[in-house]
Amino acid sequence: MDLRLTETQEAARQTARELAEKKLLPAAAKLDAGETFPVEAVKDLAEAGLLGMRIPESHGGAALDTVSYALTLMEIARADAAVAVTLSVNNLVAETLANFATPAQKDAWLPRLNTPEGLGAFALTEPQAGSDASNLRTRAEHKGSHYLLNGEKTWITSANHAGVFLVMAVTDPAKRSKGISAFLVEGGAKGMTVGKHEPKMGQRASHSCPVFFKDCKVPAANLLGGEGEGLKVALSGLDSGRIGIASLSVGILQACLEEMLRYSKERTAFGKPIADFQAIQWMIADTAVELEAARNLTLAAAWRKDAGEPIGEKAAMAKLFASEAANRAAYRATQVFGGYGYSREFRVERLYRDARVLTLYEGTSEIQRLVIARNVLK
Ligand SMILES: Cc1cc2nc3c(=O)[nH]c(=O)nc-3n(C[C@H](O)[C@H](O)[C@H](O)COP(=O)(O)OP(=O)(O)OC[C@H]3O[C@@H](n4cnc5c(N)ncnc54)[C@H](O)[C@@H]3O)c2cc1C
């Protein structure tokens, strides 16, 4: 792996950094406080060519590599993790489509994911099936020219603003995990309703909602992959998605370190800046080390993906380490700020809340450890 960035990778990072500094960071606290979906930010991402950055040029995207994508998400998350997760879910849908769709499906669906109106939502989780994704109950019955979907999804990120849904549903209950299939469903499809977004602890400008299917007719042509391949489709998407969440975690780590550095030099106690106290320096040093390690694990997983290597284990390692390190960093940043770290007036309070979900979604830390152990032990 070459640790120097290519010109394209550096340019992608610079574009994301400028957008993050000029537009996302100044807006983040207000969007969070109001639980306001970042409509303008999604438009800005589309205009900057970042929304469909991994989509092939033949379908209107920027066709950038995974390293560029990871660097972009790090910059965006440093400013606003809610915007970053919206982008990351869109990309999860786009990449899964690019990998499994027929040429006709690609032509019909991929260009939409470059646009705010076609924002992607990934609908796997159900009230009774999170980590145990093989336990889905949403049914898709084959009725000749179409499938009929019935059931309920939960926690579906961007569902209330999405135009393209990737939905996993059971086509053959007897076959259990091999009886799940993946479908492309239009936002606003008849028979699909989106419930109110969950009130959340952090990343509040990102909306995650329940989605209900009642006799929702989906054309048979919208089956993605073969019948029974839905779990394979979903899990392969999540492998890449984990590089996304690891990148988000790196962005939060970076923001925590910057806040700790700035505040510890400004704030004085006992007649000197608190940065002069060894106790504060150790928290800063530990965060700097973990930031470096998390960034390297994440970029290494991205680099392997670009090299065409299998990434399941490495993406799980990056996600596990970076997400847990981001939580430790957010804890330390709050500690360095003292009482002010607990005030909604300061950015570290948001970082603390935004970091918490990183070890939960797209596979909990326990599931990442299962994936890693399975690989290490084989
Ligand atoms: C903000 C947010 C956004 C989300 N966005 C989406 C989305 O867009 N699309 C989507 O499909 N889902 C989404 N999810 C759902 C998310 O992926 C699940 O919450 C997650 O996979 C965990 O599932 P669960 O909540 O059902 O927990 P459970 O699976 O019930 O887990 C509960 C606990 O048991 C542990 N556990 C479970 N199984 C094992 C095991 N085998 N070994 C050890 N420990 C285990 C877990 O690690 C956890 O600690 C989102 C969730 C959140 C919070």
The ligand as an SDF file (V2000), in Angstrom:
LIG
                    3D

 53 58  0  0  0  0  0  0  0  0999 V2000
  -29.2160    5.4280   13.9000 C   0  0  0  0  0  0  0  0  0  0  0  0
  -29.3990    4.0760   13.2760 C   0  0  0  0  0  0  0  0  0  0  0  0
  -29.4730    3.9800   11.8920 C   0  0  0  0  0  0  0  0  0  0  0  0
  -29.6870    2.7300   11.2910 C   0  0  0  0  0  0  0  0  0  0  0  0
  -29.8290    2.6590    9.9270 N   0  0  0  0  0  0  0  0  0  0  0  0
  -30.1800    1.4780    9.3450 C   0  0  0  0  0  0  0  0  0  0  0  0
  -30.4570    1.4030    7.9390 C   0  0  0  0  0  0  0  0  0  0  0  0
  -30.3720    2.3930    7.2020 O   0  0  0  0  0  0  0  0  0  0  0  0
  -30.8540    0.2050    7.4430 N   0  0  0  0  0  0  0  0  0  0  0  0
  -30.9720   -0.9060    8.1980 C   0  0  0  0  0  0  0  0  0  0  0  0
  -31.3430   -1.9470    7.6690 O   0  0  0  0  0  0  0  0  0  0  0  0
  -30.6970   -0.8740    9.5400 N   0  0  0  0  0  0  0  0  0  0  0  0
  -30.3060    0.2950   10.1250 C   0  0  0  0  0  0  0  0  0  0  0  0
  -30.0600    0.3490   11.4870 N   0  0  0  0  0  0  0  0  0  0  0  0
  -30.2040   -0.8530   12.2910 C   0  0  0  0  0  0  0  0  0  0  0  0
  -28.8860   -1.3750   12.8120 C   0  0  0  0  0  0  0  0  0  0  0  0
  -28.1040   -1.9080   11.7830 O   0  0  0  0  0  0  0  0  0  0  0  0
  -29.2030   -2.3790   13.9420 C   0  0  0  0  0  0  0  0  0  0  0  0
  -29.6930   -1.6150   15.0270 O   0  0  0  0  0  0  0  0  0  0  0  0
  -27.9980   -3.1920   14.3460 C   0  0  0  0  0  0  0  0  0  0  0  0
  -27.6370   -4.0910   13.3330 O   0  0  0  0  0  0  0  0  0  0  0  0
  -28.2400   -3.9740   15.6420 C   0  0  0  0  0  0  0  0  0  0  0  0
  -29.4420   -4.6740   15.5830 O   0  0  0  0  0  0  0  0  0  0  0  0
  -30.4980   -4.5510   16.7890 P   0  0  0  0  0  0  0  0  0  0  0  0
  -30.6760   -3.0990   17.0720 O   0  0  0  0  0  0  0  0  0  0  0  0
  -31.7010   -5.3280   16.4300 O   0  0  0  0  0  0  0  0  0  0  0  0
  -29.7700   -5.1910   18.0270 O   0  0  0  0  0  0  0  0  0  0  0  0
  -29.7330   -6.7640   18.3990 P   0  0  0  0  0  0  0  0  0  0  0  0
  -29.3560   -7.5280   17.1940 O   0  0  0  0  0  0  0  0  0  0  0  0
  -30.9920   -7.1100   19.0800 O   0  0  0  0  0  0  0  0  0  0  0  0
  -28.5390   -6.7800   19.4260 O   0  0  0  0  0  0  0  0  0  0  0  0
  -28.7050   -6.4810   20.8210 C   0  0  0  0  0  0  0  0  0  0  0  0
  -27.3570   -6.7830   21.4990 C   0  0  0  0  0  0  0  0  0  0  0  0
  -27.0620   -8.1890   21.3700 O   0  0  0  0  0  0  0  0  0  0  0  0
  -25.7960   -8.3310   20.7610 C   0  0  0  0  0  0  0  0  0  0  0  0
  -25.7780   -9.5280   19.9120 N   0  0  0  0  0  0  0  0  0  0  0  0
  -26.7060   -9.9030   18.9870 C   0  0  0  0  0  0  0  0  0  0  0  0
  -26.3160  -11.0500   18.4010 N   0  0  0  0  0  0  0  0  0  0  0  0
  -25.1290  -11.4130   18.9530 C   0  0  0  0  0  0  0  0  0  0  0  0
  -24.2360  -12.5020   18.7820 C   0  0  0  0  0  0  0  0  0  0  0  0
  -24.4600  -13.4650   17.8760 N   0  0  0  0  0  0  0  0  0  0  0  0
  -23.1080  -12.5400   19.5500 N   0  0  0  0  0  0  0  0  0  0  0  0
  -22.8570  -11.5590   20.4540 C   0  0  0  0  0  0  0  0  0  0  0  0
  -23.6730  -10.5150   20.6670 N   0  0  0  0  0  0  0  0  0  0  0  0
  -24.7900  -10.4310   19.9250 C   0  0  0  0  0  0  0  0  0  0  0  0
  -25.5890   -7.0610   19.9470 C   0  0  0  0  0  0  0  0  0  0  0  0
  -24.2280   -6.8370   19.6560 O   0  0  0  0  0  0  0  0  0  0  0  0
  -26.1750   -6.0300   20.8770 C   0  0  0  0  0  0  0  0  0  0  0  0
  -25.2660   -5.7110   21.8840 O   0  0  0  0  0  0  0  0  0  0  0  0
  -29.8000    1.5730   12.0960 C   0  0  0  0  0  0  0  0  0  0  0  0
  -29.6940    1.6870   13.4900 C   0  0  0  0  0  0  0  0  0  0  0  0
  -29.4910    2.9060   14.0830 C   0  0  0  0  0  0  0  0  0  0  0  0
  -29.4110    2.9990   15.5760 C   0  0  0  0  0  0  0  0  0  0  0  0
  1  2  1  0
  2  3  1  0
  2 52  2  0
  3  4  2  0
  4  5  1  0
  4 50  1  0
  5  6  2  0
  6  7  1  0
  6 13  1  0
  7  8  2  0
  7  9  1  0
  9 10  1  0
 10 11  2  0
 10 12  1  0
 12 13  2  0
 13 14  1  0
 14 15  1  0
 14 50  1  0
 15 16  1  0
 16 17  1  0
 16 18  1  0
 18 19  1  0
 18 20  1  0
 20 21  1  0
 20 22  1  0
 22 23  1  0
 23 24  1  0
 24 25  2  0
 24 26  1  0
 24 27  1  0
 27 28  1  0
 28 29  2  0
 28 30  1  0
 28 31  1  0
 31 32  1  0
 32 33  1  0
 33 34  1  0
 33 48  1  0
 34 35  1  0
 35 36  1  0
 35 46  1  0
 36 37  1  0
 36 45  1  0
 37 38  2  0
 38 39  1  0
 39 40  1  0
 39 45  2  0
 40 41  1  0
 40 42  2  0
 42 43  1  0
 43 44  2  0
 44 45  1  0
 46 47  1  0
 46 48  1  0
 48 49  1  0
 50 51  2  0
 51 52  1  0
 52 53  1  0
M  END
$$$$
